[in-house]
Amino acid sequence: MILHTFETKSEDERGFMVFPHRHNGKTEFKLYEDDGYTNDYKKGIFAFVNVNMECDREKVKIDISEEGKYELPYNKVKIHLPKSETRKIVINGKTLEKNNENVYEACVAEGR
């Protein structure tokens, strides 16, 4: 059994299960992050991971970014799309090669 605690938070992987619109549509999501055990969030030391998705009949475009003063303990996330998704996948401006699992890795913080 793997025990997940705030002390092992930096060892955790982060991922998003994304369900694109069938045709045209936009979706936004913000994941809140902080250290999980101090009151630093009261001093404004927290972060958001922003996931913005825009779909049309030809492609699924996903942009992932971070904002805030908390330094995330990771710089990549996995994007899980339905296996039935066949449109072109563009994450953070890069068109990705299709794979059988429809799971893609994306940088949250460019340059880290």
N, C-alpha and C positions, 0 to 999 in steps of 0.2 A: 504494500500500500504506500502510495506517495502522499506525504503530508504537505499541503500548501499553506504557508503562513506568510505574514508580512516580512518576516526575516528572509524568506527565500523568494520574495517577489521578483527580484532581478533575474532569477533563473526561469521564471515562467515565460511561456510564449504567449503572444497576443494574436488574436485573429478575429475576423469578422465574417459571419455568414451573410452573404449579400444576395438579395432576391430582386433582380432587375425587373423593371416594368416590361410588359410584353411588347409595347410599341414605344411611344414617346412618354418621357416623364423624368422628373427630378426628385431626388431624395437627399436629405442631409441627416447626419448623426454626429453627436459629440460624445466621446468617452472621457469621463473625468478621471484624472489620476493624481494621487499624491503619495507621500511616503507610507501612509497607512498607520503610523504609530505616534507621530509627534503632533503638536498643535501648529506646525508651520503653515498649514493651510489658512489659519487665522491671520497670518502675515502676508497672505497673497501668494504663498509658494505652493502652487498647484498647476496643473496643465490640463489641456484638452487635446485629444486626438480627434481631428475633424475628418469625417468621411463624407465626401460629396459625390453623388452618382448622377449621371445624366445619360439617358438611354434614347436611342432611336431605333429604327428598323434594322440598321446596319451595324451599330456598335454599342458597346457598353463602356462608358468613360467614367473612371473613378479617380478622384483626386484625394490624396491623404496628406494631411499636414498637422503640425503641432503648434500650439500657442500656450504661452504661460511661462512662469518663472521656475517651475519644477523641472529638473532634468530627468527625462524618462530613463528608466533602467534598460531600455531596449531601443533599437533604432529601426527595426523591421517588424512588420506584421504580415500575417498570411490572410489572403482574401479567398474565401471559399464560395464558389458560385455553383448553382445547380449543374449537375452533369449534363443535363439536357440543353444548356446554354450553348448556342452555336455562333453567335455574333462575334465580331472582332472585339477583343478586349484591350482597352487602353488604360493603363494605370500610370498616373503622374506623367502623362504625356508620352509614354512609351508603349508602342503596340507590342503585345506579348505573343509568343508562340503558343498555340493551343496545346494542352496536355490532357491526358485521359481523365485525370481526376478533377480538372477545372479548379485547381488550387494554385494560387500565385503568391509570390513573395514581393512585398513592396516596402520601400524606405519611408519611414515617417519623417525623419530629419535628414534632409540632404546635407552632405558634408560631414556627417558624424560617422 
